[in-house]
Amino acid sequence: MLDLLSDILTNLSMRGTLYFRTSFTKPWGVAVPSYENVARFHFVNRGSCLIAVDGVDDPVSLEQGDLVIIPHGASHDLYCGHDPENTILPLDTVLEKSGYDGSGVLVYGGHDTQSETQLICGHFSFEKDAKHILMQRLPPIIHLRNYGETAGKWMEATLRMIGDETGGLRMGSDLIALKMSEAILAQSIRSFVESADAPEWGLGGFSDKHLRRALDAFHKSPDQVWTVENLAHAAGMSRTSFAVLFQKKMDMTPMQYVTSWRIEIAKKHLVDPSNTLTDAAEHAGYASDSAFARVFKKETGMTPASFRRQAISSFVR
């Protein structure tokens, strides 16, 4: 059985992609474009820089050991040195000017070789139609300072190994770095959810010990019959206290959460041609096709059959 966070990220079909490891020298600047259905990340392996994210008022200073996640793939500028208005160039232009061919280290910047900034950059993509409030409600930027030390010795060692493996010449280097980076995204989301900032973004329920028990129970058996009463029982609370706390911490009712996740499960089964509509309904916890179709259309604006045709046709193209 997968735990709560693992189940969410697995069902969202998270897939990691490492861009490159950099060696930037002052002055330098890179404008990274926006992209849908991705969470971008940058780990400062050495040196420092600034990052300005679209929709965030002030630039954030990144130091060696810092990890930054851009959960919604917003455009952002990474830079260091004087005159950023003229030194920040589009990512494609930087790649062209540097002669980067997709392997090894991206070397770029000015002549100040005493101020090298090494970044490990990449993103995590998610299924186009998949969603979950955990990802949707994350802030525009998550900045984890001195991440390796904060997360523990195993994470510090993992980050060092990613730095060594990324762009390396040994067999399997890229795959090793990639799989490790996927673990780091999960750990960084967990760190944020457990932080004091999570309640501000409607994510306080994931770290509340009572609500967490109910969410874990539901995610382990989403196709079972779930009511506010038995969710409250799983949480070890009375029905009323549970419903009030859930609404306060999650900014939605317990059954709204149940319904939204069941629809995501159904979507995953609908895009598999080997499954019938009845299979999708049963896996999502609906006893009849008609009840499933009614809820699915209410939540998505489409019938299950229409969603399936659209999803499968997009794969064919």
DRENDO-1510 file (C-alpha; in Angstrom, 1 decimal, always signed):
<recs>
REC; n; res; u; v; w
REC; 1; MET; +0.0; +0.0; +0.0 .
REC; 2; LEU; +1.3; +3.5; -0.9 .
REC; 3; ASP; +1.2; +6.2; +1.7 .
REC; 4; LEU; -0.8; +9.3; +1.2 .
REC; 5; LEU; +1.7; +11.5; -0.6 .
REC; 6; SER; +3.1; +8.6; -2.6 .
REC; 7; ASP; -0.4; +7.7; -3.8 .
REC; 8; ILE; -1.1; +11.3; -4.9 .
REC; 9; LEU; +2.1; +11.7; -6.9 .
REC; 10; THR; +1.9; +8.3; -8.4 .
REC; 11; ASN; -1.7; +8.8; -9.6 .
REC; 12; LEU; -0.7; +12.2; -11.0 .
REC; 13; SER; +1.8; +10.3; -13.2 .
REC; 14; MET; +4.8; +12.3; -12.0 .
REC; 15; ARG; +7.8; +12.0; -14.4 .
REC; 16; GLY; +11.1; +13.7; -13.8 .
REC; 17; THR; +13.3; +15.3; -16.4 .
REC; 18; LEU; +16.7; +16.8; -15.7 .
REC; 19; TYR; +17.7; +19.7; -17.9 .
REC; 20; PHE; +21.4; +20.1; -17.1 .
REC; 21; ARG; +24.0; +21.0; -14.6 .
REC; 22; THR; +25.4; +24.6; -15.0 .
REC; 23; SER; +28.6; +26.4; -14.6 .
REC; 24; PHE; +27.6; +30.1; -14.7 .
REC; 25; THR; +30.0; +33.0; -14.1 .
REC; 26; LYS; +29.1; +36.6; -13.5 .
REC; 27; PRO; +27.4; +38.4; -15.1 .
REC; 28; TRP; +24.8; +35.9; -16.3 .
REC; 29; GLY; +21.0; +35.6; -16.6 .
REC; 30; VAL; +18.6; +33.1; -17.9 .
REC; 31; ALA; +14.8; +33.7; -18.6 .
REC; 32; VAL; +13.1; +30.3; -18.2 .
REC; 33; PRO; +9.7; +30.3; -20.0 .
REC; 34; SER; +6.4; +29.1; -18.5 .
REC; 35; TYR; +5.2; +25.6; -19.1 .
REC; 36; GLU; +1.9; +23.8; -18.3 .
REC; 37; ASN; +1.6; +20.7; -16.1 .
REC; 38; VAL; +5.1; +20.8; -14.7 .
REC; 39; ALA; +6.9; +21.7; -11.5 .
REC; 40; ARG; +10.3; +23.1; -12.1 .
REC; 41; PHE; +13.2; +22.9; -9.7 .
REC; 42; HIS; +16.7; +24.4; -9.3 .
REC; 43; PHE; +19.2; +23.2; -6.7 .
REC; 44; VAL; +22.2; +25.4; -5.9 .
REC; 45; ASN; +25.1; +23.0; -5.8 .
REC; 46; ARG; +27.7; +25.8; -5.5 .
REC; 47; GLY; +27.7; +29.6; -5.4 .
REC; 48; SER; +24.6; +31.8; -5.3 .
REC; 49; CYS; +22.1; +33.7; -7.5 .
REC; 50; LEU; +18.7; +35.4; -7.6 .
REC; 51; ILE; +15.4; +34.1; -8.9 .
REC; 52; ALA; +12.5; +36.3; -9.9 .
REC; 53; VAL; +9.2; +34.3; -10.4 .
REC; 54; ASP; +6.3; +35.6; -12.4 .
REC; 55; GLY; +3.5; +36.6; -10.0 .
REC; 56; VAL; +5.9; +37.0; -7.0 .
REC; 57; ASP; +6.6; +40.5; -5.9 .
REC; 58; ASP; +10.3; +40.3; -4.9 .
REC; 59; PRO; +13.3; +38.3; -6.2 .
REC; 60; VAL; +14.5; +35.5; -3.9 .
REC; 61; SER; +18.2; +35.1; -3.0 .
REC; 62; LEU; +19.5; +31.5; -3.4 .
REC; 63; GLU; +22.6; +30.3; -1.6 .
REC; 64; GLN; +24.6; +27.2; -1.8 .
REC; 65; GLY; +22.6; +24.2; -0.6 .
REC; 66; ASP; +19.2; +25.9; -1.4 .
REC; 67; LEU; +16.5; +24.1; -3.3 .
REC; 68; VAL; +13.7; +26.0; -5.1 .
REC; 69; ILE; +10.6; +24.5; -6.6 .
REC; 70; ILE; +8.3; +26.3; -9.1 .
REC; 71; PRO; +5.2; +24.1; -8.6 .
REC; 72; HIS; +3.1; +25.5; -11.4 .
REC; 73; GLY; +5.7; +26.0; -14.1 .
REC; 74; ALA; +5.6; +29.8; -14.0 .
REC; 75; SER; +8.2; +31.7; -16.0 .
REC; 76; HIS; +11.1; +32.9; -14.0 .
REC; 77; ASP; +14.5; +34.6; -14.3 .
REC; 78; LEU; +17.7; +33.2; -12.8 .
REC; 79; TYR; +20.6; +35.7; -12.7 .
REC; 80; CYS; +23.7; +37.0; -11.0 .
REC; 81; GLY; +25.8; +40.1; -11.5 .
REC; 82; HIS; +25.2; +43.7; -12.6 .
REC; 83; ASP; +22.8; +45.0; -15.2 .
REC; 84; PRO; +20.2; +42.2; -15.2 .
REC; 85; GLU; +18.0; +44.0; -17.7 .
REC; 86; ASN; +20.6; +43.4; -20.3 .
REC; 87; THR; +22.3; +40.2; -19.1 .
REC; 88; ILE; +19.1; +38.1; -18.7 .
REC; 89; LEU; +18.5; +36.3; -22.0 .
REC; 90; PRO; +15.9; +33.7; -23.1 .
REC; 91; LEU; +16.9; +30.1; -22.3 .
REC; 92; ASP; +17.0; +29.2; -26.0 .
REC; 93; THR; +19.5; +32.1; -26.6 .
REC; 94; VAL; +21.7; +31.0; -23.7 .
REC; 95; LEU; +21.7; +27.5; -25.0 .
REC; 96; GLU; +22.7; +28.7; -28.5 .
REC; 97; LYS; +25.4; +31.1; -27.3 .
REC; 98; SER; +26.9; +28.5; -25.0 .
REC; 99; GLY; +27.0; +25.8; -27.6 .
REC; 100; TYR; +25.4; +23.4; -25.3 .
REC; 101; ASP; +24.5; +20.1; -27.0 .
REC; 102; GLY; +22.4; +18.5; -24.3 .
REC; 103; SER; +25.2; +16.6; -22.6 .
REC; 104; GLY; +27.7; +17.5; -19.9 .
REC; 105; VAL; +27.7; +20.8; -18.2 .
REC; 106; LEU; +26.1; +24.0; -19.5 .
REC; 107; VAL; +29.0; +26.6; -19.3 .
REC; 108; TYR; +27.9; +30.2; -19.8 .
REC; 109; GLY; +28.5; +33.8; -18.5 .
REC; 110; GLY; +31.0; +36.5; -18.1 .
REC; 111; HIS; +34.7; +36.6; -17.1 .
REC; 112; ASP; +34.4; +36.5; -13.3 .
REC; 113; THR; +35.5; +33.0; -12.9 .
REC; 114; GLN; +35.9; +33.5; -9.1 .
REC; 115; SER; +32.1; +33.5; -8.7 .
REC; 116; GLU; +30.9; +30.3; -10.4 .
REC; 117; THR; +27.3; +29.2; -9.8 .
REC; 118; GLN; +26.5; +25.5; -10.3 .
REC; 119; LEU; +22.9; +24.7; -10.6 .
REC; 120; ILE; +21.1; +21.4; -11.1 .
REC; 121; CYS; +18.0; +22.2; -13.1 .
REC; 122; GLY; +15.0; +20.1; -14.2 .
REC; 123; HIS; +11.3; +19.6; -14.0 .
REC; 124; PHE; +8.6; +17.1; -13.1 .
REC; 125; SER; +5.7; +16.7; -15.5 .
REC; 126; PHE; +2.2; +15.6; -14.6 .
REC; 127; GLU; -0.6; +14.0; -16.6 .
REC; 128; LYS; -2.3; +16.8; -18.6 .
REC; 129; ASP; -5.8; +16.3; -17.1 .
REC; 130; ALA; -4.7; +15.1; -13.7 .
REC; 131; LYS; -5.1; +17.3; -10.7 .
REC; 132; HIS; -5.1; +17.3; -6.9 .
REC; 133; ILE; -5.5; +20.1; -4.4 .
REC; 134; LEU; -2.1; +19.3; -2.9 .
REC; 135; MET; -0.4; +20.4; -6.1 .
REC; 136; GLN; -3.0; +23.0; -7.1 .
REC; 137; ARG; -2.7; +24.9; -3.8 .
REC; 138; LEU; +1.1; +25.0; -3.5 .
REC; 139; PRO; +2.5; +28.6; -3.6 .
REC; 140; PRO; +4.1; +30.0; -6.8 .
REC; 141; ILE; +7.6; +29.3; -5.3 .
REC; 142; ILE; +8.8; +27.0; -2.5 .
REC; 143; HIS; +12.2; +28.0; -1.2 .
REC; 144; LEU; +13.9; +25.4; +1.0 .
REC; 145; ARG; +17.1; +27.0; +2.5 .
REC; 146; ASN; +20.2; +24.9; +3.1 .
REC; 147; TYR; +18.0; +22.0; +2.0 .
REC; 148; GLY; +20.4; +19.1; +2.4 .
REC; 149; GLU; +21.2; +19.9; +6.1 .
REC; 150; THR; +17.6; +20.7; +6.9 .
REC; 151; ALA; +16.2; +17.5; +5.4 .
REC; 152; GLY; +18.8; +15.2; +7.1 .
REC; 153; LYS; +22.0; +13.5; +6.3 .
REC; 154; TRP; +20.5; +11.1; +3.7 .
REC; 155; MET; +19.1; +14.0; +1.7 .
REC; 156; GLU; +22.4; +15.9; +1.9 .
REC; 157; ALA; +24.1; +12.8; +0.5 .
REC; 158; THR; +21.5; +12.4; -2.2 .
REC; 159; LEU; +21.9; +15.9; -3.4 .
REC; 160; ARG; +25.7; +15.5; -3.5 .
REC; 161; MET; +25.3; +12.3; -5.5 .
REC; 162; ILE; +22.9; +14.1; -7.9 .
REC; 163; GLY; +25.5; +16.8; -8.4 .
REC; 164; ASP; +28.1; +14.1; -9.1 .
REC; 165; GLU; +25.9; +12.1; -11.4 .
REC; 166; THR; +24.2; +14.8; -13.4 .
REC; 167; GLY; +25.9; +15.2; -16.8 .
REC; 168; GLY; +28.4; +12.5; -15.8 .
REC; 169; LEU; +30.1; +10.0; -18.2 .
REC; 170; ARG; +29.6; +6.8; -16.2 .
REC; 171; MET; +26.9; +4.4; -17.3 .
REC; 172; GLY; +23.5; +5.0; -15.8 .
REC; 173; SER; +24.4; +8.5; -14.4 .
REC; 174; ASP; +21.4; +10.3; -15.9 .
REC; 175; LEU; +18.9; +7.7; -14.7 .
REC; 176; ILE; +20.4; +7.6; -11.2 .
REC; 177; ALA; +20.2; +11.4; -10.9 .
REC; 178; LEU; +16.7; +11.4; -12.3 .
REC; 179; LYS; +15.3; +8.9; -9.9 .
REC; 180; MET; +16.9; +10.6; -7.0 .
REC; 181; SER; +15.5; +13.9; -8.0 .
REC; 182; GLU; +12.0; +12.4; -8.0 .
REC; 183; ALA; +12.5; +11.5; -4.4 .
REC; 184; ILE; +13.6; +15.0; -3.6 .
REC; 185; LEU; +10.4; +16.5; -5.1 .
REC; 186; ALA; +8.3; +14.3; -2.9 .
REC; 187; GLN; +10.4; +15.1; +0.2 .
REC; 188; SER; +10.3; +18.9; -0.6 .
REC; 189; ILE; +6.5; +18.8; -0.8 .
REC; 190; ARG; +6.4; +16.9; +2.4 .
REC; 191; SER; +8.7; +19.5; +4.0 .
REC; 192; PHE; +6.3; +22.3; +2.9 .
REC; 193; VAL; +3.2; +20.5; +4.0 .
REC; 194; GLU; +4.7; +20.0; +7.4 .
REC; 195; SER; +5.8; +23.6; +7.7 .
REC; 196; ALA; +4.0; +26.5; +9.4 .
REC; 197; ASP; +3.2; +28.0; +6.0 .
REC; 198; ALA; +0.9; +25.1; +4.8 .
REC; 199; PRO; -2.3; +26.2; +6.5 .
REC; 200; GLU; -2.1; +29.6; +4.7 .
REC; 201; TRP; -2.5; +27.7; +1.4 .
REC; 202; GLY; -5.3; +25.4; +2.5 .
REC; 203; LEU; -3.0; +22.4; +3.1 .
REC; 204; GLY; -3.0; +22.2; +6.9 .
REC; 205; GLY; -5.0; +19.0; +6.9 .
REC; 206; PHE; -2.2; +16.9; +5.5 .
REC; 207; SER; -0.1; +17.3; +8.6 .
REC; 208; ASP; -2.9; +17.2; +11.1 .
REC; 209; LYS; -2.6; +13.8; +12.9 .
REC; 210; HIS; -6.4; +13.2; +12.9 .
REC; 211; LEU; -7.2; +14.3; +9.4 .
REC; 212; ARG; -4.1; +12.5; +8.1 .
REC; 213; ARG; -5.5; +9.2; +9.5 .
REC; 214; ALA; -8.8; +9.7; +7.6 .
REC; 215; LEU; -7.0; +10.7; +4.4 .
REC; 216; ASP; -4.6; +7.7; +4.6 .
REC; 217; ALA; -7.6; +5.3; +5.1 .
REC; 218; PHE; -9.5; +6.8; +2.1 .
REC; 219; HIS; -6.5; +6.7; -0.2 .
REC; 220; LYS; -5.7; +3.1; +0.6 .
REC; 221; SER; -9.3; +2.0; -0.3 .
REC; 222; PRO; -11.0; +4.7; -2.4 .
REC; 223; ASP; -13.4; +2.2; -3.9 .
REC; 224; GLN; -15.0; +1.4; -0.6 .
REC; 225; VAL; -18.1; +3.1; +0.8 .
REC; 226; TRP; -17.0; +6.4; +2.4 .
REC; 227; THR; -19.2; +8.7; +4.4 .
REC; 228; VAL; -18.4; +11.6; +6.8 .
REC; 229; GLU; -19.2; +9.2; +9.6 .
REC; 230; ASN; -16.7; +6.5; +8.7 .
REC; 231; LEU; -14.1; +9.0; +7.7 .
REC; 232; ALA; -14.5; +10.5; +11.2 .
REC; 233; HIS; -14.2; +7.1; +12.7 .
REC; 234; ALA; -10.9; +6.5; +10.9 .
REC; 235; ALA; -9.8; +9.9; +12.3 .
REC; 236; GLY; -10.8; +8.9; +15.8 .
REC; 237; MET; -13.2; +11.9; +16.1 .
REC; 238; SER; -16.9; +12.6; +16.3 .
REC; 239; ARG; -18.7; +13.3; +13.0 .
REC; 240; THR; -19.3; +16.9; +13.8 .
REC; 241; SER; -15.8; +17.7; +15.1 .
REC; 242; PHE; -14.3; +16.0; +12.1 .
REC; 243; ALA; -16.4; +17.8; +9.6 .
REC; 244; VAL; -15.7; +21.2; +11.2 .
REC; 245; LEU; -11.9; +20.5; +11.4 .
REC; 246; PHE; -11.7; +19.2; +7.8 .
REC; 247; GLN; -13.5; +22.3; +6.5 .
REC; 248; LYS; -11.2; +24.6; +8.5 .
REC; 249; LYS; -7.9; +22.9; +7.5 .
REC; 250; MET; -8.7; +21.9; +3.9 .
REC; 251; ASP; -11.2; +24.7; +2.8 .
REC; 252; MET; -13.6; +22.0; +1.5 .
REC; 253; THR; -15.9; +19.4; +2.9 .
REC; 254; PRO; -14.7; +15.8; +3.4 .
REC; 255; MET; -17.1; +14.5; +0.7 .
REC; 256; GLN; -15.8; +17.1; -1.8 .
REC; 257; TYR; -12.3; +15.7; -1.3 .
REC; 258; VAL; -13.6; +12.2; -1.7 .
REC; 259; THR; -15.4; +13.0; -4.9 .
REC; 260; SER; -12.5; +15.0; -6.4 .
REC; 261; TRP; -10.0; +12.2; -5.9 .
REC; 262; ARG; -12.4; +9.5; -7.2 .
REC; 263; ILE; -12.8; +11.5; -10.4 .
REC; 264; GLU; -9.0; +11.5; -10.8 .
REC; 265; ILE; -8.9; +7.7; -10.3 .
REC; 266; ALA; -11.6; +7.4; -12.9 .
REC; 267; LYS; -9.7; +9.5; -15.4 .
REC; 268; LYS; -6.6; +7.3; -15.0 .
REC; 269; HIS; -8.7; +4.2; -15.8 .
REC; 270; LEU; -10.6; +5.9; -18.7 .
REC; 271; VAL; -7.5; +6.6; -20.7 .
REC; 272; ASP; -6.6; +2.9; -20.7 .
REC; 273; PRO; -8.3; +1.4; -23.7 .
REC; 274; SER; -8.4; -2.0; -22.0 .
REC; 275; ASN; -10.8; -0.7; -19.4 .
REC; 276; THR; -14.5; -0.3; -19.8 .
REC; 277; LEU; -16.6; +2.6; -18.4 .
REC; 278; THR; -17.8; +0.1; -15.8 .
REC; 279; ASP; -14.3; -0.7; -14.8 .
REC; 280; ALA; -13.5; +3.0; -14.3 .
REC; 281; ALA; -16.7; +3.5; -12.2 .
REC; 282; GLU; -15.9; +0.5; -10.0 .
REC; 283; HIS; -12.3; +1.5; -9.4 .
REC; 284; ALA; -13.5; +5.0; -8.4 .
REC; 285; GLY; -16.1; +3.6; -5.9 .
REC; 286; TYR; -19.3; +4.0; -7.8 .
REC; 287; ALA; -21.9; +1.1; -7.7 .
REC; 288; SER; -23.6; +2.1; -11.0 .
REC; 289; ASP; -22.5; +3.5; -14.3 .
REC; 290; SER; -25.3; +6.1; -14.2 .
REC; 291; ALA; -24.3; +7.5; -10.8 .
REC; 292; PHE; -20.7; +7.6; -12.0 .
REC; 293; ALA; -21.6; +9.4; -15.2 .
REC; 294; ARG; -23.7; +11.9; -13.4 .
REC; 295; VAL; -20.9; +12.8; -10.9 .
REC; 296; PHE; -18.2; +12.8; -13.5 .
REC; 297; LYS; -20.1; +15.3; -15.8 .
REC; 298; LYS; -20.8; +17.5; -12.8 .
REC; 299; GLU; -17.1; +17.6; -11.8 .
REC; 300; THR; -15.6; +17.8; -15.3 .
REC; 301; GLY; -18.3; +19.2; -17.6 .
REC; 302; MET; -17.9; +16.1; -19.8 .
REC; 303; THR; -19.3; +12.6; -19.9 .
REC; 304; PRO; -16.9; +9.8; -19.2 .
REC; 305; ALA; -17.2; +8.6; -22.8 .
REC; 306; SER; -16.4; +12.1; -24.2 .
REC; 307; PHE; -13.4; +12.4; -21.8 .
REC; 308; ARG; -12.2; +9.0; -22.9 .
REC; 309; ARG; -12.5; +9.8; -26.6 .
REC; 310; GLN; -10.7; +13.2; -26.2 .
REC; 311; ALA; -7.9; +11.7; -24.1 .
REC; 312; ILE; -7.2; +8.8; -26.4 .
REC; 313; SER; -7.3; +10.9; -29.5 .
REC; 314; SER; -4.7; +13.2; -28.0 .
REC; 315; PHE; -2.4; +10.2; -27.5 .
REC; 316; VAL; -2.9; +9.1; -31.1 .
REC; 317; ARG; -1.8; +12.5; -32.4 .
</recs>
